[in-house]
Amino acid sequence: MILQAVIVDYGVGNFFSMKCALERAGFNVKVAKSPDNVLEADAVVLPGVGNFKTASKNLKPFKAALSKIIEDGAPLLGVCLGMQLLFEGSEESPGEGLCLLEGNVLRLPDRVKTPHMGWNTLKILRWSPLLDGIDENSYLYFVHSYYAKPGSRNLVVAETSYGVDFASVVAKGNVYGTQFHPEKSGKPGAKILLNFAKIVKR
């Protein structure tokens, strides 16, 4: 069974490394430039590099299609800025997120250097199929100056510490998010994308 993953092109970021990583996980990958492309997918990925305001504005035409495909049961994975866009809003700039998860995005504390760039570990708070086989001592790759503050602790799968303990993996139903970049995180990141493929196959 060949799985069709769609990477949503909302005008920010470079999709090449994510596309390659998803293909290695077994997906056939297309880049969606219109909402109709999203509706054809078995799974949707929101990659993440860029500004919240620009991204939220560019995502508006996709909102209805994303809500529809999630309602129909297709898994969605938001990565870095893509994870932050799952929430309601951000301190970075005006603009409404997708409001798929309750909560907002805050700036990392002034006492730490931003962006938080480099390798860091997870503190796993609860089991999720996305992290199946991932050890807390595994290092994942982060690049961000803002972090999600979920409205409910029930959304948080794992935390990472950098000036503050922040949600680094979130999940609700078939909506998943990672603050780190799995496509740049070596073997642990590749394992997470394989786990995502297994979730899609279910």
PyMOL CGO cylinders between C-alpha atoms (Angstrom):
from pymol import cmd
from pymol.cgo import CYLINDER

trace = [
    CYLINDER, 0.00, 0.00, 0.00, 1.51, 3.31, -1.11, 0.3, 1, 1, 1, 1, 1, 1,
    CYLINDER, 1.51, 3.31, -1.11, 0.54, 6.17, 1.16, 0.3, 1, 1, 1, 1, 1, 1,
    CYLINDER, 0.54, 6.17, 1.16, -0.08, 9.62, -0.27, 0.3, 1, 1, 1, 1, 1, 1,
    CYLINDER, -0.08, 9.62, -0.27, 1.29, 12.42, 1.92, 0.3, 1, 1, 1, 1, 1, 1,
    CYLINDER, 1.29, 12.42, 1.92, 0.73, 16.06, 1.09, 0.3, 1, 1, 1, 1, 1, 1,
    CYLINDER, 0.73, 16.06, 1.09, 3.06, 18.80, 2.28, 0.3, 1, 1, 1, 1, 1, 1,
    CYLINDER, 3.06, 18.80, 2.28, 1.09, 22.04, 2.45, 0.3, 1, 1, 1, 1, 1, 1,
    CYLINDER, 1.09, 22.04, 2.45, 2.82, 24.88, 0.61, 0.3, 1, 1, 1, 1, 1, 1,
    CYLINDER, 2.82, 24.88, 0.61, 1.85, 27.99, 2.57, 0.3, 1, 1, 1, 1, 1, 1,
    CYLINDER, 1.85, 27.99, 2.57, 4.64, 30.13, 1.24, 0.3, 1, 1, 1, 1, 1, 1,
    CYLINDER, 4.64, 30.13, 1.24, 7.27, 29.66, 3.92, 0.3, 1, 1, 1, 1, 1, 1,
    CYLINDER, 7.27, 29.66, 3.92, 10.19, 27.29, 4.27, 0.3, 1, 1, 1, 1, 1, 1,
    CYLINDER, 10.19, 27.29, 4.27, 12.06, 24.79, 2.16, 0.3, 1, 1, 1, 1, 1, 1,
    CYLINDER, 12.06, 24.79, 2.16, 10.23, 21.50, 1.67, 0.3, 1, 1, 1, 1, 1, 1,
    CYLINDER, 10.23, 21.50, 1.67, 13.04, 19.47, 0.12, 0.3, 1, 1, 1, 1, 1, 1,
    CYLINDER, 13.04, 19.47, 0.12, 14.43, 17.79, 3.26, 0.3, 1, 1, 1, 1, 1, 1,
    CYLINDER, 14.43, 17.79, 3.26, 10.94, 16.98, 4.57, 0.3, 1, 1, 1, 1, 1, 1,
    CYLINDER, 10.94, 16.98, 4.57, 9.87, 15.56, 1.20, 0.3, 1, 1, 1, 1, 1, 1,
    CYLINDER, 9.87, 15.56, 1.20, 12.94, 13.31, 1.08, 0.3, 1, 1, 1, 1, 1, 1,
    CYLINDER, 12.94, 13.31, 1.08, 12.46, 12.15, 4.68, 0.3, 1, 1, 1, 1, 1, 1,
    CYLINDER, 12.46, 12.15, 4.68, 8.79, 11.28, 4.09, 0.3, 1, 1, 1, 1, 1, 1,
    CYLINDER, 8.79, 11.28, 4.09, 9.70, 9.36, 0.94, 0.3, 1, 1, 1, 1, 1, 1,
    CYLINDER, 9.70, 9.36, 0.94, 12.22, 7.34, 2.95, 0.3, 1, 1, 1, 1, 1, 1,
    CYLINDER, 12.22, 7.34, 2.95, 9.40, 6.56, 5.42, 0.3, 1, 1, 1, 1, 1, 1,
    CYLINDER, 9.40, 6.56, 5.42, 7.38, 5.06, 2.56, 0.3, 1, 1, 1, 1, 1, 1,
    CYLINDER, 7.38, 5.06, 2.56, 5.18, 7.92, 1.43, 0.3, 1, 1, 1, 1, 1, 1,
    CYLINDER, 5.18, 7.92, 1.43, 4.49, 9.14, -2.06, 0.3, 1, 1, 1, 1, 1, 1,
    CYLINDER, 4.49, 9.14, -2.06, 4.76, 12.88, -1.52, 0.3, 1, 1, 1, 1, 1, 1,
    CYLINDER, 4.76, 12.88, -1.52, 3.10, 15.82, -3.25, 0.3, 1, 1, 1, 1, 1, 1,
    CYLINDER, 3.10, 15.82, -3.25, 3.34, 19.49, -2.41, 0.3, 1, 1, 1, 1, 1, 1,
    CYLINDER, 3.34, 19.49, -2.41, -0.14, 21.02, -2.10, 0.3, 1, 1, 1, 1, 1, 1,
    CYLINDER, -0.14, 21.02, -2.10, -0.48, 24.45, -3.61, 0.3, 1, 1, 1, 1, 1, 1,
    CYLINDER, -0.48, 24.45, -3.61, -4.30, 24.42, -3.45, 0.3, 1, 1, 1, 1, 1, 1,
    CYLINDER, -4.30, 24.42, -3.45, -6.92, 23.12, -0.98, 0.3, 1, 1, 1, 1, 1, 1,
    CYLINDER, -6.92, 23.12, -0.98, -8.07, 20.50, -3.51, 0.3, 1, 1, 1, 1, 1, 1,
    CYLINDER, -8.07, 20.50, -3.51, -4.65, 18.84, -3.30, 0.3, 1, 1, 1, 1, 1, 1,
    CYLINDER, -4.65, 18.84, -3.30, -5.08, 18.46, 0.46, 0.3, 1, 1, 1, 1, 1, 1,
    CYLINDER, -5.08, 18.46, 0.46, -8.34, 16.54, 0.07, 0.3, 1, 1, 1, 1, 1, 1,
    CYLINDER, -8.34, 16.54, 0.07, -6.58, 13.86, -2.01, 0.3, 1, 1, 1, 1, 1, 1,
    CYLINDER, -6.58, 13.86, -2.01, -4.15, 12.91, 0.77, 0.3, 1, 1, 1, 1, 1, 1,
    CYLINDER, -4.15, 12.91, 0.77, -3.88, 10.02, 3.21, 0.3, 1, 1, 1, 1, 1, 1,
    CYLINDER, -3.88, 10.02, 3.21, -1.85, 12.28, 5.49, 0.3, 1, 1, 1, 1, 1, 1,
    CYLINDER, -1.85, 12.28, 5.49, -0.97, 15.97, 5.70, 0.3, 1, 1, 1, 1, 1, 1,
    CYLINDER, -0.97, 15.97, 5.70, 2.27, 17.59, 6.86, 0.3, 1, 1, 1, 1, 1, 1,
    CYLINDER, 2.27, 17.59, 6.86, 2.70, 21.26, 7.78, 0.3, 1, 1, 1, 1, 1, 1,
    CYLINDER, 2.70, 21.26, 7.78, 6.45, 21.95, 7.66, 0.3, 1, 1, 1, 1, 1, 1,
    CYLINDER, 6.45, 21.95, 7.66, 7.86, 24.84, 9.55, 0.3, 1, 1, 1, 1, 1, 1,
    CYLINDER, 7.86, 24.84, 9.55, 10.23, 27.70, 8.94, 0.3, 1, 1, 1, 1, 1, 1,
    CYLINDER, 10.23, 27.70, 8.94, 9.16, 31.32, 8.89, 0.3, 1, 1, 1, 1, 1, 1,
    CYLINDER, 9.16, 31.32, 8.89, 6.91, 33.94, 10.46, 0.3, 1, 1, 1, 1, 1, 1,
    CYLINDER, 6.91, 33.94, 10.46, 3.60, 33.14, 12.18, 0.3, 1, 1, 1, 1, 1, 1,
    CYLINDER, 3.60, 33.14, 12.18, 1.73, 36.12, 10.69, 0.3, 1, 1, 1, 1, 1, 1,
    CYLINDER, 1.73, 36.12, 10.69, 2.71, 35.33, 7.10, 0.3, 1, 1, 1, 1, 1, 1,
    CYLINDER, 2.71, 35.33, 7.10, 2.09, 31.62, 7.55, 0.3, 1, 1, 1, 1, 1, 1,
    CYLINDER, 2.09, 31.62, 7.55, -1.33, 32.07, 9.18, 0.3, 1, 1, 1, 1, 1, 1,
    CYLINDER, -1.33, 32.07, 9.18, -2.41, 34.44, 6.41, 0.3, 1, 1, 1, 1, 1, 1,
    CYLINDER, -2.41, 34.44, 6.41, -1.27, 32.05, 3.68, 0.3, 1, 1, 1, 1, 1, 1,
    CYLINDER, -1.27, 32.05, 3.68, -2.96, 29.09, 5.37, 0.3, 1, 1, 1, 1, 1, 1,
    CYLINDER, -2.96, 29.09, 5.37, -6.42, 30.69, 5.42, 0.3, 1, 1, 1, 1, 1, 1,
    CYLINDER, -6.42, 30.69, 5.42, -7.45, 29.22, 2.04, 0.3, 1, 1, 1, 1, 1, 1,
    CYLINDER, -7.45, 29.22, 2.04, -6.50, 25.75, 3.32, 0.3, 1, 1, 1, 1, 1, 1,
    CYLINDER, -6.50, 25.75, 3.32, -8.42, 25.91, 6.61, 0.3, 1, 1, 1, 1, 1, 1,
    CYLINDER, -8.42, 25.91, 6.61, -11.67, 24.31, 5.44, 0.3, 1, 1, 1, 1, 1, 1,
    CYLINDER, -11.67, 24.31, 5.44, -9.88, 21.52, 3.56, 0.3, 1, 1, 1, 1, 1, 1,
    CYLINDER, -9.88, 21.52, 3.56, -7.64, 20.77, 6.56, 0.3, 1, 1, 1, 1, 1, 1,
    CYLINDER, -7.64, 20.77, 6.56, -10.63, 20.63, 8.91, 0.3, 1, 1, 1, 1, 1, 1,
    CYLINDER, -10.63, 20.63, 8.91, -12.47, 18.32, 6.47, 0.3, 1, 1, 1, 1, 1, 1,
    CYLINDER, -12.47, 18.32, 6.47, -9.62, 15.86, 6.02, 0.3, 1, 1, 1, 1, 1, 1,
    CYLINDER, -9.62, 15.86, 6.02, -8.96, 15.71, 9.78, 0.3, 1, 1, 1, 1, 1, 1,
    CYLINDER, -8.96, 15.71, 9.78, -12.66, 15.13, 10.40, 0.3, 1, 1, 1, 1, 1, 1,
    CYLINDER, -12.66, 15.13, 10.40, -12.50, 12.28, 7.88, 0.3, 1, 1, 1, 1, 1, 1,
    CYLINDER, -12.50, 12.28, 7.88, -9.70, 10.69, 9.91, 0.3, 1, 1, 1, 1, 1, 1,
    CYLINDER, -9.70, 10.69, 9.91, -6.51, 11.52, 8.00, 0.3, 1, 1, 1, 1, 1, 1,
    CYLINDER, -6.51, 11.52, 8.00, -3.53, 12.16, 10.31, 0.3, 1, 1, 1, 1, 1, 1,
    CYLINDER, -3.53, 12.16, 10.31, -1.88, 15.58, 10.28, 0.3, 1, 1, 1, 1, 1, 1,
    CYLINDER, -1.88, 15.58, 10.28, 1.67, 16.32, 11.45, 0.3, 1, 1, 1, 1, 1, 1,
    CYLINDER, 1.67, 16.32, 11.45, 2.78, 19.89, 12.18, 0.3, 1, 1, 1, 1, 1, 1,
    CYLINDER, 2.78, 19.89, 12.18, 6.54, 20.48, 12.45, 0.3, 1, 1, 1, 1, 1, 1,
    CYLINDER, 6.54, 20.48, 12.45, 8.17, 23.47, 14.21, 0.3, 1, 1, 1, 1, 1, 1,
    CYLINDER, 8.17, 23.47, 14.21, 6.21, 26.51, 12.95, 0.3, 1, 1, 1, 1, 1, 1,
    CYLINDER, 6.21, 26.51, 12.95, 3.75, 23.98, 11.54, 0.3, 1, 1, 1, 1, 1, 1,
    CYLINDER, 3.75, 23.98, 11.54, 3.11, 22.72, 15.07, 0.3, 1, 1, 1, 1, 1, 1,
    CYLINDER, 3.11, 22.72, 15.07, 2.68, 26.27, 16.40, 0.3, 1, 1, 1, 1, 1, 1,
    CYLINDER, 2.68, 26.27, 16.40, 0.10, 26.96, 13.69, 0.3, 1, 1, 1, 1, 1, 1,
    CYLINDER, 0.10, 26.96, 13.69, -2.09, 24.17, 15.11, 0.3, 1, 1, 1, 1, 1, 1,
    CYLINDER, -2.09, 24.17, 15.11, -2.84, 26.50, 18.05, 0.3, 1, 1, 1, 1, 1, 1,
    CYLINDER, -2.84, 26.50, 18.05, -4.90, 29.68, 18.30, 0.3, 1, 1, 1, 1, 1, 1,
    CYLINDER, -4.90, 29.68, 18.30, -2.36, 32.50, 18.10, 0.3, 1, 1, 1, 1, 1, 1,
    CYLINDER, -2.36, 32.50, 18.10, 1.21, 33.60, 18.77, 0.3, 1, 1, 1, 1, 1, 1,
    CYLINDER, 1.21, 33.60, 18.77, 3.11, 36.34, 20.58, 0.3, 1, 1, 1, 1, 1, 1,
    CYLINDER, 3.11, 36.34, 20.58, 5.35, 36.54, 17.51, 0.3, 1, 1, 1, 1, 1, 1,
    CYLINDER, 5.35, 36.54, 17.51, 2.81, 38.53, 15.51, 0.3, 1, 1, 1, 1, 1, 1,
    CYLINDER, 2.81, 38.53, 15.51, -0.91, 39.04, 14.89, 0.3, 1, 1, 1, 1, 1, 1,
    CYLINDER, -0.91, 39.04, 14.89, -2.77, 36.31, 13.06, 0.3, 1, 1, 1, 1, 1, 1,
    CYLINDER, -2.77, 36.31, 13.06, -5.04, 33.40, 13.90, 0.3, 1, 1, 1, 1, 1, 1,
    CYLINDER, -5.04, 33.40, 13.90, -3.73, 29.85, 13.87, 0.3, 1, 1, 1, 1, 1, 1,
    CYLINDER, -3.73, 29.85, 13.87, -5.70, 26.85, 12.69, 0.3, 1, 1, 1, 1, 1, 1,
    CYLINDER, -5.70, 26.85, 12.69, -7.33, 26.50, 16.16, 0.3, 1, 1, 1, 1, 1, 1,
    CYLINDER, -7.33, 26.50, 16.16, -7.09, 22.70, 15.93, 0.3, 1, 1, 1, 1, 1, 1,
    CYLINDER, -7.09, 22.70, 15.93, -5.54, 22.63, 19.42, 0.3, 1, 1, 1, 1, 1, 1,
    CYLINDER, -5.54, 22.63, 19.42, -6.33, 24.83, 22.42, 0.3, 1, 1, 1, 1, 1, 1,
    CYLINDER, -6.33, 24.83, 22.42, -3.57, 27.19, 23.50, 0.3, 1, 1, 1, 1, 1, 1,
    CYLINDER, -3.57, 27.19, 23.50, -1.18, 29.87, 22.28, 0.3, 1, 1, 1, 1, 1, 1,
    CYLINDER, -1.18, 29.87, 22.28, 2.46, 30.34, 21.31, 0.3, 1, 1, 1, 1, 1, 1,
    CYLINDER, 2.46, 30.34, 21.31, 4.87, 32.28, 23.55, 0.3, 1, 1, 1, 1, 1, 1,
    CYLINDER, 4.87, 32.28, 23.55, 8.40, 33.61, 23.19, 0.3, 1, 1, 1, 1, 1, 1,
    CYLINDER, 8.40, 33.61, 23.19, 11.22, 31.74, 24.90, 0.3, 1, 1, 1, 1, 1, 1,
    CYLINDER, 11.22, 31.74, 24.90, 12.51, 33.55, 28.02, 0.3, 1, 1, 1, 1, 1, 1,
    CYLINDER, 12.51, 33.55, 28.02, 15.04, 36.38, 27.64, 0.3, 1, 1, 1, 1, 1, 1,
    CYLINDER, 15.04, 36.38, 27.64, 17.45, 34.56, 29.94, 0.3, 1, 1, 1, 1, 1, 1,
    CYLINDER, 17.45, 34.56, 29.94, 18.30, 32.05, 27.19, 0.3, 1, 1, 1, 1, 1, 1,
    CYLINDER, 18.30, 32.05, 27.19, 19.84, 32.66, 23.80, 0.3, 1, 1, 1, 1, 1, 1,
    CYLINDER, 19.84, 32.66, 23.80, 17.37, 32.59, 20.93, 0.3, 1, 1, 1, 1, 1, 1,
    CYLINDER, 17.37, 32.59, 20.93, 16.77, 30.89, 18.68, 0.3, 1, 1, 1, 1, 1, 1,
    CYLINDER, 16.77, 30.89, 18.68, 17.05, 27.60, 20.54, 0.3, 1, 1, 1, 1, 1, 1,
    CYLINDER, 17.05, 27.60, 20.54, 19.21, 25.96, 17.89, 0.3, 1, 1, 1, 1, 1, 1,
    CYLINDER, 19.21, 25.96, 17.89, 20.71, 22.50, 18.11, 0.3, 1, 1, 1, 1, 1, 1,
    CYLINDER, 20.71, 22.50, 18.11, 20.18, 19.12, 19.71, 0.3, 1, 1, 1, 1, 1, 1,
    CYLINDER, 20.18, 19.12, 19.71, 18.08, 18.48, 22.80, 0.3, 1, 1, 1, 1, 1, 1,
    CYLINDER, 18.08, 18.48, 22.80, 16.22, 15.60, 24.45, 0.3, 1, 1, 1, 1, 1, 1,
    CYLINDER, 16.22, 15.60, 24.45, 12.63, 14.82, 25.38, 0.3, 1, 1, 1, 1, 1, 1,
    CYLINDER, 12.63, 14.82, 25.38, 10.89, 14.10, 28.65, 0.3, 1, 1, 1, 1, 1, 1,
    CYLINDER, 10.89, 14.10, 28.65, 8.11, 11.76, 27.62, 0.3, 1, 1, 1, 1, 1, 1,
    CYLINDER, 8.11, 11.76, 27.62, 4.96, 12.35, 29.68, 0.3, 1, 1, 1, 1, 1, 1,
    CYLINDER, 4.96, 12.35, 29.68, 2.62, 9.82, 28.09, 0.3, 1, 1, 1, 1, 1, 1,
    CYLINDER, 2.62, 9.82, 28.09, 2.66, 7.13, 25.44, 0.3, 1, 1, 1, 1, 1, 1,
    CYLINDER, 2.66, 7.13, 25.44, 1.88, 8.06, 21.86, 0.3, 1, 1, 1, 1, 1, 1,
    CYLINDER, 1.88, 8.06, 21.86, 2.21, 5.94, 18.72, 0.3, 1, 1, 1, 1, 1, 1,
    CYLINDER, 2.21, 5.94, 18.72, 4.26, 8.80, 17.25, 0.3, 1, 1, 1, 1, 1, 1,
    CYLINDER, 4.26, 8.80, 17.25, 7.03, 8.17, 19.80, 0.3, 1, 1, 1, 1, 1, 1,
    CYLINDER, 7.03, 8.17, 19.80, 6.87, 4.37, 19.82, 0.3, 1, 1, 1, 1, 1, 1,
    CYLINDER, 6.87, 4.37, 19.82, 10.42, 3.09, 20.30, 0.3, 1, 1, 1, 1, 1, 1,
    CYLINDER, 10.42, 3.09, 20.30, 11.87, 6.57, 20.98, 0.3, 1, 1, 1, 1, 1, 1,
    CYLINDER, 11.87, 6.57, 20.98, 14.07, 6.84, 24.05, 0.3, 1, 1, 1, 1, 1, 1,
    CYLINDER, 14.07, 6.84, 24.05, 14.08, 9.94, 26.27, 0.3, 1, 1, 1, 1, 1, 1,
    CYLINDER, 14.08, 9.94, 26.27, 17.85, 10.14, 25.80, 0.3, 1, 1, 1, 1, 1, 1,
    CYLINDER, 17.85, 10.14, 25.80, 17.50, 10.47, 22.04, 0.3, 1, 1, 1, 1, 1, 1,
    CYLINDER, 17.50, 10.47, 22.04, 18.61, 13.82, 20.66, 0.3, 1, 1, 1, 1, 1, 1,
    CYLINDER, 18.61, 13.82, 20.66, 16.33, 15.74, 18.29, 0.3, 1, 1, 1, 1, 1, 1,
    CYLINDER, 16.33, 15.74, 18.29, 17.13, 18.89, 16.31, 0.3, 1, 1, 1, 1, 1, 1,
    CYLINDER, 17.13, 18.89, 16.31, 15.47, 22.20, 17.25, 0.3, 1, 1, 1, 1, 1, 1,
    CYLINDER, 15.47, 22.20, 17.25, 15.46, 25.67, 15.68, 0.3, 1, 1, 1, 1, 1, 1,
    CYLINDER, 15.46, 25.67, 15.68, 12.91, 28.05, 17.23, 0.3, 1, 1, 1, 1, 1, 1,
    CYLINDER, 12.91, 28.05, 17.23, 12.41, 31.19, 19.31, 0.3, 1, 1, 1, 1, 1, 1,
    CYLINDER, 12.41, 31.19, 19.31, 8.77, 30.52, 20.26, 0.3, 1, 1, 1, 1, 1, 1,
    CYLINDER, 8.77, 30.52, 20.26, 7.03, 27.58, 21.89, 0.3, 1, 1, 1, 1, 1, 1,
    CYLINDER, 7.03, 27.58, 21.89, 3.48, 26.31, 22.22, 0.3, 1, 1, 1, 1, 1, 1,
    CYLINDER, 3.48, 26.31, 22.22, 1.67, 26.63, 25.55, 0.3, 1, 1, 1, 1, 1, 1,
    CYLINDER, 1.67, 26.63, 25.55, -1.26, 24.19, 25.24, 0.3, 1, 1, 1, 1, 1, 1,
    CYLINDER, -1.26, 24.19, 25.24, -4.50, 25.03, 27.03, 0.3, 1, 1, 1, 1, 1, 1,
    CYLINDER, -4.50, 25.03, 27.03, -4.59, 21.51, 28.48, 0.3, 1, 1, 1, 1, 1, 1,
    CYLINDER, -4.59, 21.51, 28.48, -1.80, 19.27, 29.77, 0.3, 1, 1, 1, 1, 1, 1,
    CYLINDER, -1.80, 19.27, 29.77, -3.66, 16.41, 28.12, 0.3, 1, 1, 1, 1, 1, 1,
    CYLINDER, -3.66, 16.41, 28.12, -2.35, 17.66, 24.76, 0.3, 1, 1, 1, 1, 1, 1,
    CYLINDER, -2.35, 17.66, 24.76, 1.30, 17.31, 25.79, 0.3, 1, 1, 1, 1, 1, 1,
    CYLINDER, 1.30, 17.31, 25.79, 3.07, 14.06, 24.90, 0.3, 1, 1, 1, 1, 1, 1,
    CYLINDER, 3.07, 14.06, 24.90, 6.63, 15.20, 25.63, 0.3, 1, 1, 1, 1, 1, 1,
    CYLINDER, 6.63, 15.20, 25.63, 8.47, 18.23, 26.97, 0.3, 1, 1, 1, 1, 1, 1,
    CYLINDER, 8.47, 18.23, 26.97, 11.92, 19.68, 26.40, 0.3, 1, 1, 1, 1, 1, 1,
    CYLINDER, 11.92, 19.68, 26.40, 13.80, 22.06, 28.69, 0.3, 1, 1, 1, 1, 1, 1,
    CYLINDER, 13.80, 22.06, 28.69, 15.39, 25.27, 27.40, 0.3, 1, 1, 1, 1, 1, 1,
    CYLINDER, 15.39, 25.27, 27.40, 14.87, 28.17, 29.75, 0.3, 1, 1, 1, 1, 1, 1,
    CYLINDER, 14.87, 28.17, 29.75, 11.42, 26.73, 30.35, 0.3, 1, 1, 1, 1, 1, 1,
    CYLINDER, 11.42, 26.73, 30.35, 9.86, 23.29, 30.07, 0.3, 1, 1, 1, 1, 1, 1,
    CYLINDER, 9.86, 23.29, 30.07, 7.94, 23.53, 26.80, 0.3, 1, 1, 1, 1, 1, 1,
    CYLINDER, 7.94, 23.53, 26.80, 5.74, 21.12, 24.84, 0.3, 1, 1, 1, 1, 1, 1,
    CYLINDER, 5.74, 21.12, 24.84, 7.95, 19.48, 22.21, 0.3, 1, 1, 1, 1, 1, 1,
    CYLINDER, 7.95, 19.48, 22.21, 5.41, 16.84, 21.12, 0.3, 1, 1, 1, 1, 1, 1,
    CYLINDER, 5.41, 16.84, 21.12, 1.64, 17.31, 21.18, 0.3, 1, 1, 1, 1, 1, 1,
    CYLINDER, 1.64, 17.31, 21.18, -1.24, 15.13, 20.08, 0.3, 1, 1, 1, 1, 1, 1,
    CYLINDER, -1.24, 15.13, 20.08, -5.01, 15.17, 20.00, 0.3, 1, 1, 1, 1, 1, 1,
    CYLINDER, -5.01, 15.17, 20.00, -6.87, 12.49, 18.08, 0.3, 1, 1, 1, 1, 1, 1,
    CYLINDER, -6.87, 12.49, 18.08, -5.28, 12.35, 14.63, 0.3, 1, 1, 1, 1, 1, 1,
    CYLINDER, -5.28, 12.35, 14.63, -3.51, 15.72, 14.99, 0.3, 1, 1, 1, 1, 1, 1,
    CYLINDER, -3.51, 15.72, 14.99, 0.18, 15.57, 15.94, 0.3, 1, 1, 1, 1, 1, 1,
    CYLINDER, 0.18, 15.57, 15.94, 2.90, 18.17, 16.33, 0.3, 1, 1, 1, 1, 1, 1,
    CYLINDER, 2.90, 18.17, 16.33, 6.65, 18.24, 16.98, 0.3, 1, 1, 1, 1, 1, 1,
    CYLINDER, 6.65, 18.24, 16.98, 8.56, 21.40, 17.87, 0.3, 1, 1, 1, 1, 1, 1,
    CYLINDER, 8.56, 21.40, 17.87, 11.76, 19.76, 16.62, 0.3, 1, 1, 1, 1, 1, 1,
    CYLINDER, 11.76, 19.76, 16.62, 12.51, 18.83, 13.01, 0.3, 1, 1, 1, 1, 1, 1,
    CYLINDER, 12.51, 18.83, 13.01, 12.26, 15.03, 12.61, 0.3, 1, 1, 1, 1, 1, 1,
    CYLINDER, 12.26, 15.03, 12.61, 13.56, 15.33, 9.04, 0.3, 1, 1, 1, 1, 1, 1,
    CYLINDER, 13.56, 15.33, 9.04, 16.83, 16.77, 10.43, 0.3, 1, 1, 1, 1, 1, 1,
    CYLINDER, 16.83, 16.77, 10.43, 17.10, 14.54, 13.52, 0.3, 1, 1, 1, 1, 1, 1,
    CYLINDER, 17.10, 14.54, 13.52, 18.94, 11.48, 12.24, 0.3, 1, 1, 1, 1, 1, 1,
    CYLINDER, 18.94, 11.48, 12.24, 17.76, 8.00, 13.22, 0.3, 1, 1, 1, 1, 1, 1,
    CYLINDER, 17.76, 8.00, 13.22, 15.30, 9.08, 15.96, 0.3, 1, 1, 1, 1, 1, 1,
    CYLINDER, 15.30, 9.08, 15.96, 13.67, 11.52, 13.55, 0.3, 1, 1, 1, 1, 1, 1,
    CYLINDER, 13.67, 11.52, 13.55, 13.46, 8.88, 10.82, 0.3, 1, 1, 1, 1, 1, 1,
    CYLINDER, 13.46, 8.88, 10.82, 11.84, 6.51, 13.34, 0.3, 1, 1, 1, 1, 1, 1,
    CYLINDER, 11.84, 6.51, 13.34, 9.22, 9.14, 14.22, 0.3, 1, 1, 1, 1, 1, 1,
    CYLINDER, 9.22, 9.14, 14.22, 8.30, 9.55, 10.55, 0.3, 1, 1, 1, 1, 1, 1,
    CYLINDER, 8.30, 9.55, 10.55, 8.08, 5.75, 10.19, 0.3, 1, 1, 1, 1, 1, 1,
    CYLINDER, 8.08, 5.75, 10.19, 5.75, 5.76, 13.20, 0.3, 1, 1, 1, 1, 1, 1,
    CYLINDER, 5.75, 5.76, 13.20, 3.69, 8.45, 11.49, 0.3, 1, 1, 1, 1, 1, 1,
    CYLINDER, 3.69, 8.45, 11.49, 3.42, 6.19, 8.42, 0.3, 1, 1, 1, 1, 1, 1,
    CYLINDER, 3.42, 6.19, 8.42, 2.20, 3.35, 10.66, 0.3, 1, 1, 1, 1, 1, 1,
    CYLINDER, 2.20, 3.35, 10.66, -0.44, 5.66, 12.14, 0.3, 1, 1, 1, 1, 1, 1,
    CYLINDER, -0.44, 5.66, 12.14, -1.61, 6.50, 8.61, 0.3, 1, 1, 1, 1, 1, 1,
    CYLINDER, -1.61, 6.50, 8.61, -1.84, 2.81, 7.65, 0.3, 1, 1, 1, 1, 1, 1,
    CYLINDER, -1.84, 2.81, 7.65, -4.25, 2.18, 10.50, 0.3, 1, 1, 1, 1, 1, 1,
]
cmd.load_cgo(trace, "trace")
